[in-house]
Amino acid sequence: MLFTVSLKREVALMPRFVARVLIRPKADIRDPQGEAISGALRSLGHEIAEVRTGKEVLVAFDAADERAARDEAARMGDELLANPVIESYEVALDPVRTEAPA
């Protein structure tokens, strides 16, 4: 004989956030990739003043609230995502709606 037991438990869901971390070379650091793009655009006839390149990193994670999420994303930028010697970064934060499990 088989018995099945169903246990219901309430789980407090933390809000989910997506941090968009934009990383660029600092203003006083040469940007060879930006210079190459600038040259290529000029050769195509575009009038370009300057091109600076960078990268975008999207990180989805859970945090208690927006302030905690912003602090966590800043730590990510400081500790790993950006090289503080040659790069600067900025964080844009978007909440993501989560639905309770059925």
PDB file as gemmi writes it, atoms N, CA and C in Angstrom:
CRYST1    1.000    1.000    1.000  90.00  90.00  90.00 P 1                      
ATOM      1  N   MET A   1       0.842  -1.152   0.000  1.00  0.00           N  
ATOM      2  CA  MET A   1       0.000   0.000   0.000  1.00  0.00           C  
ATOM      3  C   MET A   1       0.907   1.241   0.000  1.00  0.00           C  
ATOM      4  N   LEU A   2       0.587   2.204  -0.865  1.00  0.00           N  
ATOM      5  CA  LEU A   2       1.368   3.427  -0.963  1.00  0.00           C  
ATOM      6  C   LEU A   2       0.595   4.592  -0.391  1.00  0.00           C  
ATOM      7  N   PHE A   3       1.275   5.428   0.351  1.00  0.00           N  
ATOM      8  CA  PHE A   3       0.684   6.642   0.903  1.00  0.00           C  
ATOM      9  C   PHE A   3       1.428   7.840   0.346  1.00  0.00           C  
ATOM     10  N   THR A   4       0.706   8.841   0.017  1.00  0.00           N  
ATOM     11  CA  THR A   4       1.352  10.078  -0.406  1.00  0.00           C  
ATOM     12  C   THR A   4       1.003  11.168   0.591  1.00  0.00           C  
ATOM     13  N   VAL A   5       1.971  11.954   0.890  1.00  0.00           N  
ATOM     14  CA  VAL A   5       1.785  13.041   1.842  1.00  0.00           C  
ATOM     15  C   VAL A   5       2.072  14.345   1.115  1.00  0.00           C  
ATOM     16  N   SER A   6       1.178  15.273   1.272  1.00  0.00           N  
ATOM     17  CA  SER A   6       1.369  16.575   0.648  1.00  0.00           C  
ATOM     18  C   SER A   6       1.593  17.606   1.743  1.00  0.00           C  
ATOM     19  N   LEU A   7       2.739  18.213   1.734  1.00  0.00           N  
ATOM     20  CA  LEU A   7       3.048  19.253   2.699  1.00  0.00           C  
ATOM     21  C   LEU A   7       3.057  20.591   1.987  1.00  0.00           C  
ATOM     22  N   LYS A   8       2.306  21.533   2.542  1.00  0.00           N  
ATOM     23  CA  LYS A   8       2.325  22.879   1.983  1.00  0.00           C  
ATOM     24  C   LYS A   8       3.111  23.744   2.935  1.00  0.00           C  
ATOM     25  N   ARG A   9       4.024  24.505   2.391  1.00  0.00           N  
ATOM     26  CA  ARG A   9       4.762  25.433   3.222  1.00  0.00           C  
ATOM     27  C   ARG A   9       4.795  26.770   2.517  1.00  0.00           C  
ATOM     28  N   GLU A  10       4.756  27.776   3.304  1.00  0.00           N  
ATOM     29  CA  GLU A  10       4.821  29.111   2.731  1.00  0.00           C  
ATOM     30  C   GLU A  10       6.271  29.532   2.631  1.00  0.00           C  
ATOM     31  N   VAL A  11       6.604  30.036   1.488  1.00  0.00           N  
ATOM     32  CA  VAL A  11       7.969  30.484   1.248  1.00  0.00           C  
ATOM     33  C   VAL A  11       7.921  31.971   0.972  1.00  0.00           C  
ATOM     34  N   ALA A  12       8.700  32.718   1.717  1.00  0.00           N  
ATOM     35  CA  ALA A  12       8.774  34.157   1.475  1.00  0.00           C  
ATOM     36  C   ALA A  12       9.697  34.380   0.285  1.00  0.00           C  
ATOM     37  N   LEU A  13       9.147  34.960  -0.750  1.00  0.00           N  
ATOM     38  CA  LEU A  13       9.943  35.201  -1.949  1.00  0.00           C  
ATOM     39  C   LEU A  13      10.632  36.549  -1.848  1.00  0.00           C  
ATOM     40  N   MET A  14      11.893  36.558  -2.189  1.00  0.00           N  
ATOM     41  CA  MET A  14      12.617  37.822  -2.267  1.00  0.00           C  
ATOM     42  C   MET A  14      12.412  38.369  -3.668  1.00  0.00           C  
ATOM     43  N   PRO A  15      12.349  39.668  -3.790  1.00  0.00           N  
ATOM     44  CA  PRO A  15      12.215  40.236  -5.131  1.00  0.00           C  
ATOM     45  C   PRO A  15      13.436  39.912  -5.988  1.00  0.00           C  
ATOM     46  N   ARG A  16      13.208  39.721  -7.251  1.00  0.00           N  
ATOM     47  CA  ARG A  16      14.300  39.465  -8.188  1.00  0.00           C  
ATOM     48  C   ARG A  16      14.616  40.770  -8.904  1.00  0.00           C  
ATOM     49  N   PHE A  17      15.889  40.999  -9.112  1.00  0.00           N  
ATOM     50  CA  PHE A  17      16.361  42.199  -9.796  1.00  0.00           C  
ATOM     51  C   PHE A  17      17.284  41.813 -10.936  1.00  0.00           C  
ATOM     52  N   VAL A  18      17.383  42.694 -11.918  1.00  0.00           N  
ATOM     53  CA  VAL A  18      18.369  42.552 -12.976  1.00  0.00           C  
ATOM     54  C   VAL A  18      19.224  43.808 -12.936  1.00  0.00           C  
ATOM     55  N   ALA A  19      20.512  43.593 -12.714  1.00  0.00           N  
ATOM     56  CA  ALA A  19      21.459  44.702 -12.723  1.00  0.00           C  
ATOM     57  C   ALA A  19      22.098  44.765 -14.098  1.00  0.00           C  
ATOM     58  N   ARG A  20      22.077  45.945 -14.680  1.00  0.00           N  
ATOM     59  CA  ARG A  20      22.747  46.196 -15.958  1.00  0.00           C  
ATOM     60  C   ARG A  20      23.995  46.998 -15.599  1.00  0.00           C  
ATOM     61  N   VAL A  21      25.151  46.349 -15.677  1.00  0.00           N  
ATOM     62  CA  VAL A  21      26.407  46.984 -15.310  1.00  0.00           C  
ATOM     63  C   VAL A  21      27.120  47.403 -16.599  1.00  0.00           C  
ATOM     64  N   LEU A  22      27.276  48.719 -16.774  1.00  0.00           N  
ATOM     65  CA  LEU A  22      27.935  49.268 -17.957  1.00  0.00           C  
ATOM     66  C   LEU A  22      29.371  49.609 -17.590  1.00  0.00           C  
ATOM     67  N   ILE A  23      30.318  48.988 -18.268  1.00  0.00           N  
ATOM     68  CA  ILE A  23      31.732  49.132 -17.950  1.00  0.00           C  
ATOM     69  C   ILE A  23      32.430  49.780 -19.138  1.00  0.00           C  
ATOM     70  N   ARG A  24      33.193  50.848 -18.843  1.00  0.00           N  
ATOM     71  CA  ARG A  24      33.893  51.580 -19.903  1.00  0.00           C  
ATOM     72  C   ARG A  24      35.303  51.923 -19.447  1.00  0.00           C  
ATOM     73  N   PRO A  25      36.204  52.128 -20.403  1.00  0.00           N  
ATOM     74  CA  PRO A  25      37.535  52.609 -20.009  1.00  0.00           C  
ATOM     75  C   PRO A  25      37.406  54.004 -19.388  1.00  0.00           C  
ATOM     76  N   LYS A  26      38.231  54.285 -18.404  1.00  0.00           N  
ATOM     77  CA  LYS A  26      38.228  55.627 -17.808  1.00  0.00           C  
ATOM     78  C   LYS A  26      38.594  56.649 -18.876  1.00  0.00           C  
ATOM     79  N   ALA A  27      38.159  57.897 -18.675  1.00  0.00           N  
ATOM     80  CA  ALA A  27      38.336  58.958 -19.672  1.00  0.00           C  
ATOM     81  C   ALA A  27      39.801  59.157 -20.061  1.00  0.00           C  
ATOM     82  N   ASP A  28      40.725  58.998 -19.113  1.00  0.00           N  
ATOM     83  CA  ASP A  28      42.133  59.239 -19.415  1.00  0.00           C  
ATOM     84  C   ASP A  28      42.873  57.992 -19.907  1.00  0.00           C  
ATOM     85  N   ILE A  29      42.148  56.910 -20.134  1.00  0.00           N  
ATOM     86  CA  ILE A  29      42.735  55.664 -20.635  1.00  0.00           C  
ATOM     87  C   ILE A  29      42.453  55.550 -22.134  1.00  0.00           C  
ATOM     88  N   ARG A  30      43.479  55.247 -22.893  1.00  0.00           N  
ATOM     89  CA  ARG A  30      43.346  55.074 -24.343  1.00  0.00           C  
ATOM     90  C   ARG A  30      42.399  53.904 -24.633  1.00  0.00           C  
ATOM     91  N   ASP A  31      41.585  54.053 -25.684  1.00  0.00           N  
ATOM     92  CA  ASP A  31      40.604  53.036 -26.067  1.00  0.00           C  
ATOM     93  C   ASP A  31      40.887  52.601 -27.508  1.00  0.00           C  
ATOM     94  N   PRO A  32      41.810  51.641 -27.708  1.00  0.00           N  
ATOM     95  CA  PRO A  32      42.166  51.227 -29.069  1.00  0.00           C  
ATOM     96  C   PRO A  32      40.987  50.715 -29.888  1.00  0.00           C  
ATOM     97  N   GLN A  33      40.083  50.009 -29.257  1.00  0.00           N  
ATOM     98  CA  GLN A  33      38.914  49.493 -29.984  1.00  0.00           C  
ATOM     99  C   GLN A  33      38.030  50.655 -30.432  1.00  0.00           C  
ATOM    100  N   GLY A  34      37.834  51.631 -29.574  1.00  0.00           N  
ATOM    101  CA  GLY A  34      37.054  52.810 -29.940  1.00  0.00           C  
ATOM    102  C   GLY A  34      37.713  53.588 -31.066  1.00  0.00           C  
ATOM    103  N   GLU A  35      39.044  53.679 -31.019  1.00  0.00           N  
ATOM    104  CA  GLU A  35      39.780  54.369 -32.085  1.00  0.00           C  
ATOM    105  C   GLU A  35      39.617  53.647 -33.418  1.00  0.00           C  
ATOM    106  N   ALA A  36      39.660  52.320 -33.390  1.00  0.00           N  
ATOM    107  CA  ALA A  36      39.483  51.536 -34.618  1.00  0.00           C  
ATOM    108  C   ALA A  36      38.081  51.723 -35.188  1.00  0.00           C  
ATOM    109  N   ILE A  37      37.085  51.704 -34.327  1.00  0.00           N  
ATOM    110  CA  ILE A  37      35.706  51.909 -34.784  1.00  0.00           C  
ATOM    111  C   ILE A  37      35.545  53.309 -35.351  1.00  0.00           C  
ATOM    112  N   SER A  38      36.123  54.282 -34.667  1.00  0.00           N  
ATOM    113  CA  SER A  38      36.056  55.669 -35.131  1.00  0.00           C  
ATOM    114  C   SER A  38      36.655  55.804 -36.528  1.00  0.00           C  
ATOM    115  N   GLY A  39      37.830  55.204 -36.735  1.00  0.00           N  
ATOM    116  CA  GLY A  39      38.483  55.241 -38.047  1.00  0.00           C  
ATOM    117  C   GLY A  39      37.634  54.571 -39.117  1.00  0.00           C  
ATOM    118  N   ALA A  40      37.046  53.437 -38.784  1.00  0.00           N  
ATOM    119  CA  ALA A  40      36.214  52.720 -39.753  1.00  0.00           C  
ATOM    120  C   ALA A  40      34.969  53.536 -40.108  1.00  0.00           C  
ATOM    121  N   LEU A  41      34.348  54.162 -39.115  1.00  0.00           N  
ATOM    122  CA  LEU A  41      33.169  54.986 -39.396  1.00  0.00           C  
ATOM    123  C   LEU A  41      33.530  56.200 -40.262  1.00  0.00           C  
ATOM    124  N   ARG A  42      34.689  56.793 -39.977  1.00  0.00           N  
ATOM    125  CA  ARG A  42      35.139  57.921 -40.820  1.00  0.00           C  
ATOM    126  C   ARG A  42      35.369  57.463 -42.255  1.00  0.00           C  
ATOM    127  N   SER A  43      35.941  56.274 -42.436  1.00  0.00           N  
ATOM    128  CA  SER A  43      36.197  55.775 -43.788  1.00  0.00           C  
ATOM    129  C   SER A  43      34.897  55.499 -44.540  1.00  0.00           C  
ATOM    130  N   LEU A  44      33.815  55.325 -43.805  1.00  0.00           N  
ATOM    131  CA  LEU A  44      32.507  55.130 -44.426  1.00  0.00           C  
ATOM    132  C   LEU A  44      31.774  56.447 -44.663  1.00  0.00           C  
ATOM    133  N   GLY A  45      32.446  57.554 -44.314  1.00  0.00           N  
ATOM    134  CA  GLY A  45      31.866  58.861 -44.578  1.00  0.00           C  
ATOM    135  C   GLY A  45      31.129  59.498 -43.409  1.00  0.00           C  
ATOM    136  N   HIS A  46      31.196  58.906 -42.238  1.00  0.00           N  
ATOM    137  CA  HIS A  46      30.524  59.467 -41.065  1.00  0.00           C  
ATOM    138  C   HIS A  46      31.438  60.476 -40.385  1.00  0.00           C  
ATOM    139  N   GLU A  47      30.854  61.566 -39.926  1.00  0.00           N  
ATOM    140  CA  GLU A  47      31.619  62.558 -39.173  1.00  0.00           C  
ATOM    141  C   GLU A  47      31.561  62.181 -37.703  1.00  0.00           C  
ATOM    142  N   ILE A  48      32.666  61.711 -37.189  1.00  0.00           N  
ATOM    143  CA  ILE A  48      32.739  61.188 -35.834  1.00  0.00           C  
ATOM    144  C   ILE A  48      33.645  62.063 -34.988  1.00  0.00           C  
ATOM    145  N   ALA A  49      33.166  62.457 -33.821  1.00  0.00           N  
ATOM    146  CA  ALA A  49      34.006  63.210 -32.885  1.00  0.00           C  
ATOM    147  C   ALA A  49      34.846  62.236 -32.059  1.00  0.00           C  
ATOM    148  N   GLU A  50      34.210  61.211 -31.507  1.00  0.00           N  
ATOM    149  CA  GLU A  50      34.915  60.245 -30.673  1.00  0.00           C  
ATOM    150  C   GLU A  50      34.046  59.011 -30.485  1.00  0.00           C  
ATOM    151  N   VAL A  51      34.685  57.872 -30.343  1.00  0.00           N  
ATOM    152  CA  VAL A  51      33.984  56.634 -30.028  1.00  0.00           C  
ATOM    153  C   VAL A  51      34.672  56.015 -28.817  1.00  0.00           C  
ATOM    154  N   ARG A  52      33.906  55.674 -27.818  1.00  0.00           N  
ATOM    155  CA  ARG A  52      34.410  54.957 -26.647  1.00  0.00           C  
ATOM    156  C   ARG A  52      33.634  53.645 -26.565  1.00  0.00           C  
ATOM    157  N   THR A  53      34.346  52.570 -26.365  1.00  0.00           N  
ATOM    158  CA  THR A  53      33.691  51.271 -26.277  1.00  0.00           C  
ATOM    159  C   THR A  53      33.575  50.850 -24.823  1.00  0.00           C  
ATOM    160  N   GLY A  54      32.831  49.811 -24.614  1.00  0.00           N  
ATOM    161  CA  GLY A  54      32.664  49.263 -23.276  1.00  0.00           C  
ATOM    162  C   GLY A  54      31.966  47.931 -23.375  1.00  0.00           C  
ATOM    163  N   LYS A  55      31.503  47.474 -22.254  1.00  0.00           N  
ATOM    164  CA  LYS A  55      30.758  46.217 -22.240  1.00  0.00           C  
ATOM    165  C   LYS A  55      29.600  46.347 -21.267  1.00  0.00           C  
ATOM    166  N   GLU A  56      28.608  45.511 -21.481  1.00  0.00           N  
ATOM    167  CA  GLU A  56      27.426  45.485 -20.638  1.00  0.00           C  
ATOM    168  C   GLU A  56      27.306  44.080 -20.062  1.00  0.00           C  
ATOM    169  N   VAL A  57      27.120  44.007 -18.757  1.00  0.00           N  
ATOM    170  CA  VAL A  57      26.929  42.722 -18.089  1.00  0.00           C  
ATOM    171  C   VAL A  57      25.568  42.757 -17.408  1.00  0.00           C  
ATOM    172  N   LEU A  58      24.719  41.782 -17.722  1.00  0.00           N  
ATOM    173  CA  LEU A  58      23.405  41.663 -17.083  1.00  0.00           C  
ATOM    174  C   LEU A  58      23.466  40.549 -16.048  1.00  0.00           C  
ATOM    175  N   VAL A  59      23.064  40.871 -14.819  1.00  0.00           N  
ATOM    176  CA  VAL A  59      23.089  39.889 -13.741  1.00  0.00           C  
ATOM    177  C   VAL A  59      21.711  39.855 -13.078  1.00  0.00           C  
ATOM    178  N   ALA A  60      21.074  38.684 -13.069  1.00  0.00           N  
ATOM    179  CA  ALA A  60      19.789  38.516 -12.388  1.00  0.00           C  
ATOM    180  C   ALA A  60      20.051  37.883 -11.025  1.00  0.00           C  
ATOM    181  N   PHE A  61      19.455  38.443  -9.981  1.00  0.00           N  
ATOM    182  CA  PHE A  61      19.672  37.934  -8.636  1.00  0.00           C  
ATOM    183  C   PHE A  61      18.534  38.375  -7.723  1.00  0.00           C  
ATOM    184  N   ASP A  62      18.465  37.755  -6.559  1.00  0.00           N  
ATOM    185  CA  ASP A  62      17.445  38.089  -5.569  1.00  0.00           C  
ATOM    186  C   ASP A  62      18.051  38.979  -4.489  1.00  0.00           C  
ATOM    187  N   ALA A  63      17.257  39.906  -4.001  1.00  0.00           N  
ATOM    188  CA  ALA A  63      17.681  40.781  -2.912  1.00  0.00           C  
ATOM    189  C   ALA A  63      16.456  41.189  -2.111  1.00  0.00           C  
ATOM    190  N   ALA A  64      16.670  41.562  -0.868  1.00  0.00           N  
ATOM    191  CA  ALA A  64      15.560  41.904   0.025  1.00  0.00           C  
ATOM    192  C   ALA A  64      14.782  43.116  -0.464  1.00  0.00           C  
ATOM    193  N   ASP A  65      15.487  44.109  -1.005  1.00  0.00           N  
ATOM    194  CA  ASP A  65      14.833  45.318  -1.496  1.00  0.00           C  
ATOM    195  C   ASP A  65      15.763  46.016  -2.490  1.00  0.00           C  
ATOM    196  N   GLU A  66      15.308  47.143  -3.026  1.00  0.00           N  
ATOM    197  CA  GLU A  66      16.082  47.821  -4.059  1.00  0.00           C  
ATOM    198  C   GLU A  66      17.432  48.317  -3.543  1.00  0.00           C  
ATOM    199  N   ARG A  67      17.452  48.833  -2.332  1.00  0.00           N  
ATOM    200  CA  ARG A  67      18.724  49.322  -1.772  1.00  0.00           C  
ATOM    201  C   ARG A  67      19.734  48.179  -1.639  1.00  0.00           C  
ATOM    202  N   ALA A  68      19.287  47.036  -1.127  1.00  0.00           N  
ATOM    203  CA  ALA A  68      20.172  45.878  -0.990  1.00  0.00           C  
ATOM    204  C   ALA A  68      20.643  45.399  -2.366  1.00  0.00           C  
ATOM    205  N   ALA A  69      19.743  45.432  -3.352  1.00  0.00           N  
ATOM    206  CA  ALA A  69      20.110  45.014  -4.707  1.00  0.00           C  
ATOM    207  C   ALA A  69      21.152  45.963  -5.296  1.00  0.00           C  
ATOM    208  N   ARG A  70      20.967  47.264  -5.096  1.00  0.00           N  
ATOM    209  CA  ARG A  70      21.917  48.248  -5.610  1.00  0.00           C  
ATOM    210  C   ARG A  70      23.293  48.059  -4.957  1.00  0.00           C  
ATOM    211  N   ASP A  71      23.304  47.828  -3.647  1.00  0.00           N  
ATOM    212  CA  ASP A  71      24.563  47.595  -2.936  1.00  0.00           C  
ATOM    213  C   ASP A  71      25.254  46.332  -3.438  1.00  0.00           C  
ATOM    214  N   GLU A  72      24.474  45.279  -3.652  1.00  0.00           N  
ATOM    215  CA  GLU A  72      25.028  44.013  -4.137  1.00  0.00           C  
ATOM    216  C   GLU A  72      25.619  44.186  -5.540  1.00  0.00           C  
ATOM    217  N   ALA A  73      24.909  44.880  -6.408  1.00  0.00           N  
ATOM    218  CA  ALA A  73      25.407  45.101  -7.777  1.00  0.00           C  
ATOM    219  C   ALA A  73      26.682  45.940  -7.757  1.00  0.00           C  
ATOM    220  N   ALA A  74      26.750  46.929  -6.876  1.00  0.00           N  
ATOM    221  CA  ALA A  74      27.968  47.745  -6.762  1.00  0.00           C  
ATOM    222  C   ALA A  74      29.143  46.898  -6.284  1.00  0.00           C  
ATOM    223  N   ARG A  75      28.886  45.991  -5.352  1.00  0.00           N  
ATOM    224  CA  ARG A  75      29.966  45.092  -4.904  1.00  0.00           C  
ATOM    225  C   ARG A  75      30.445  44.205  -6.041  1.00  0.00           C  
ATOM    226  N   MET A  76      29.511  43.740  -6.880  1.00  0.00           N  
ATOM    227  CA  MET A  76      29.901  42.929  -8.037  1.00  0.00           C  
ATOM    228  C   MET A  76      30.831  43.725  -8.952  1.00  0.00           C  
ATOM    229  N   GLY A  77      30.459  44.983  -9.199  1.00  0.00           N  
ATOM    230  CA  GLY A  77      31.295  45.836 -10.044  1.00  0.00           C  
ATOM    231  C   GLY A  77      32.659  46.070  -9.439  1.00  0.00           C  
ATOM    232  N   ASP A  78      32.698  46.351  -8.132  1.00  0.00           N  
ATOM    233  CA  ASP A  78      33.964  46.613  -7.442  1.00  0.00           C  
ATOM    234  C   ASP A  78      34.862  45.384  -7.369  1.00  0.00           C  
ATOM    235  N   GLU A  79      34.278  44.225  -7.088  1.00  0.00           N  
ATOM    236  CA  GLU A  79      35.063  43.032  -6.812  1.00  0.00           C  
ATOM    237  C   GLU A  79      35.467  42.231  -8.044  1.00  0.00           C  
ATOM    238  N   LEU A  80      34.694  42.348  -9.138  1.00  0.00           N  
ATOM    239  CA  LEU A  80      34.992  41.472 -10.270  1.00  0.00           C  
ATOM    240  C   LEU A  80      34.769  42.097 -11.637  1.00  0.00           C  
ATOM    241  N   LEU A  81      33.648  42.735 -11.836  1.00  0.00           N  
ATOM    242  CA  LEU A  81      33.242  43.103 -13.192  1.00  0.00           C  
ATOM    243  C   LEU A  81      34.091  44.201 -13.822  1.00  0.00           C  
ATOM    244  N   ALA A  82      34.579  45.149 -13.025  1.00  0.00           N  
ATOM    245  CA  ALA A  82      35.370  46.250 -13.572  1.00  0.00           C  
ATOM    246  C   ALA A  82      36.762  46.247 -12.955  1.00  0.00           C  
ATOM    247  N   ASN A  83      37.746  46.600 -13.762  1.00  0.00           N  
ATOM    248  CA  ASN A  83      39.112  46.777 -13.277  1.00  0.00           C  
ATOM    249  C   ASN A  83      39.232  48.235 -12.841  1.00  0.00           C  
ATOM    250  N   PRO A  84      39.291  48.508 -11.543  1.00  0.00           N  
ATOM    251  CA  PRO A  84      39.249  49.890 -11.067  1.00  0.00           C  
ATOM    252  C   PRO A  84      40.431  50.756 -11.509  1.00  0.00           C  
ATOM    253  N   VAL A  85      41.499  50.144 -11.968  1.00  0.00           N  
ATOM    254  CA  VAL A  85      42.661  50.904 -12.424  1.00  0.00           C  
ATOM    255  C   VAL A  85      42.377  51.569 -13.763  1.00  0.00           C  
ATOM    256  N   ILE A  86      41.685  50.863 -14.660  1.00  0.00           N  
ATOM    257  CA  ILE A  86      41.501  51.387 -16.018  1.00  0.00           C  
ATOM    258  C   ILE A  86      40.038  51.550 -16.430  1.00  0.00           C  
ATOM    259  N   GLU A  87      39.105  51.061 -15.615  1.00  0.00           N  
ATOM    260  CA  GLU A  87      37.695  51.108 -16.009  1.00  0.00           C  
ATOM    261  C   GLU A  87      36.832  51.781 -14.945  1.00  0.00           C  
ATOM    262  N   SER A  88      35.747  52.359 -15.412  1.00  0.00           N  
ATOM    263  CA  SER A  88      34.700  52.839 -14.517  1.00  0.00           C  
ATOM    264  C   SER A  88      33.427  52.080 -14.878  1.00  0.00           C  
ATOM    265  N   TYR A  89      32.461  52.082 -13.989  1.00  0.00           N  
ATOM    266  CA  TYR A  89      31.208  51.380 -14.284  1.00  0.00           C  
ATOM    267  C   TYR A  89      30.050  52.136 -13.670  1.00  0.00           C  
ATOM    268  N   GLU A  90      28.889  51.861 -14.191  1.00  0.00           N  
ATOM    269  CA  GLU A  90      27.656  52.371 -13.605  1.00  0.00           C  
ATOM    270  C   GLU A  90      26.633  51.252 -13.612  1.00  0.00           C  
ATOM    271  N   VAL A  91      25.712  51.322 -12.669  1.00  0.00           N  
ATOM    272  CA  VAL A  91      24.717  50.259 -12.509  1.00  0.00           C  
ATOM    273  C   VAL A  91      23.324  50.826 -12.743  1.00  0.00           C  
ATOM    274  N   ALA A  92      22.567  50.153 -13.577  1.00  0.00           N  
ATOM    275  CA  ALA A  92      21.137  50.422 -13.727  1.00  0.00           C  
ATOM    276  C   ALA A  92      20.425  49.174 -13.200  1.00  0.00           C  
ATOM    277  N   LEU A  93      19.408  49.384 -12.393  1.00  0.00           N  
ATOM    278  CA  LEU A  93      18.752  48.266 -11.728  1.00  0.00           C  
ATOM    279  C   LEU A  93      17.280  48.212 -12.129  1.00  0.00           C  
ATOM    280  N   ASP A  94      16.809  47.023 -12.502  1.00  0.00           N  
ATOM    281  CA  ASP A  94      15.421  46.825 -12.871  1.00  0.00           C  
ATOM    282  C   ASP A  94      14.824  45.716 -12.024  1.00  0.00           C  
ATOM    283  N   PRO A  95      13.690  45.982 -11.362  1.00  0.00           N  
ATOM    284  CA  PRO A  95      13.014  44.887 -10.656  1.00  0.00           C  
ATOM    285  C   PRO A  95      12.341  43.967 -11.668  1.00  0.00           C  
ATOM    286  N   VAL A  96      12.269  42.716 -11.336  1.00  0.00           N  
ATOM    287  CA  VAL A  96      11.604  41.723 -12.189  1.00  0.00           C  
ATOM    288  C   VAL A  96      10.482  41.126 -11.364  1.00  0.00           C  
ATOM    289  N   ARG A  97       9.300  41.090 -11.918  1.00  0.00           N  
ATOM    290  CA  ARG A  97       8.181  40.498 -11.181  1.00  0.00           C  
ATOM    291  C   ARG A  97       8.377  38.989 -11.096  1.00  0.00           C  
ATOM    292  N   THR A  98       8.134  38.478  -9.911  1.00  0.00           N  
ATOM    293  CA  THR A  98       8.170  37.026  -9.733  1.00  0.00           C  
ATOM    294  C   THR A  98       6.805  36.580  -9.244  1.00  0.00           C  
ATOM    295  N   GLU A  99       6.440  35.401  -9.637  1.00  0.00           N  
ATOM    296  CA  GLU A  99       5.142  34.877  -9.223  1.00  0.00           C  
ATOM    297  C   GLU A  99       5.364  33.743  -8.239  1.00  0.00           C  
ATOM    298  N   ALA A 100       4.469  33.638  -7.296  1.00  0.00           N  
ATOM    299  CA  ALA A 100       4.555  32.582  -6.295  1.00  0.00           C  
ATOM    300  C   ALA A 100       4.366  31.223  -6.963  1.00  0.00           C  
ATOM    301  N   PRO A 101       5.080  30.229  -6.494  1.00  0.00           N  
ATOM    302  CA  PRO A 101       4.906  28.887  -7.073  1.00  0.00           C  
ATOM    303  C   PRO A 101       3.517  28.356  -6.794  1.00  0.00           C  
ATOM    304  N   ALA A 102       3.008  27.541  -7.707  1.00  0.00           N  
ATOM    305  CA  ALA A 102       1.657  26.993  -7.564  1.00  0.00           C  
ATOM    306  C   ALA A 102       1.607  25.901  -6.530  1.00  0.00           C  
TER     307      ALA A 102                                                      
END                                                                             
